[in-house]
Amino acid sequence: MRLLDWLKRHFGTEADTDSKTADLQAIFNDPLPRLLLPSHQAYPIVTPAMQPDLAAYQIHCLLSNQDKQRLDALLSNTGFEPEASYGVVFSGVLHHAQGPSHVFLHQYADFAGICVLLISNDIALLQRLIVFKAAPPAPWESFPNIDPDTLGSLQGNIEFWCDTFWRPYWLSLSEAERSQYPANWREFSEFH
């Protein structure tokens, strides 16, 4: 899903989204900082911002509550305003205490965890995010009433969850890590 489409979905009207996108373009307008992205990363995956006019990188992930607390500590330890990031629902810009770097953070509770879109131009933060290694809640926690053996084609929330959060996580795992999941969820993950 393109960043602009995702912003429209979560911020409301197209006019609101256009305004928010313009704000992000004003914040992330410097030349794109050089960041070496490894060919294989742990989840969450750091990628160039999906909006071509943003000179920044992003993560879009689902985190367990424990991993979200670790992310908040990482933001604080790298010099960003910690008080804004601790609430469950938040959307806004965090400013670096001593420099021109910024973080746009949008988060909300869903799928038994915290959905996070983080966009930043801070190289020190991004380098630490590349090796952060977090996990979303287990599928049976996100969808406690779903039997994976009964799922064919996916639609709605489970399709969004699978495409946006679960598949990137699953693909980042080693075979040994995948083997720790129940057989029916491994089969679901390989098929979808």
PyMOL commands that set and color helices and strands:
alter all, ss='L'
color gray80, all
select helices_A, chain A and resi 3-11+14-27+65-77+83-85+123-130+139-142+148-150+156-172+175-178+183-191
alter helices_A, ss='H'
color red, helices_A
select strands_A, chain A and resi 47-48+57-63+90-95+102-110+113-120
alter strands_A, ss='S'
color yellow, strands_A
deselect
rebuild
show_as cartoon
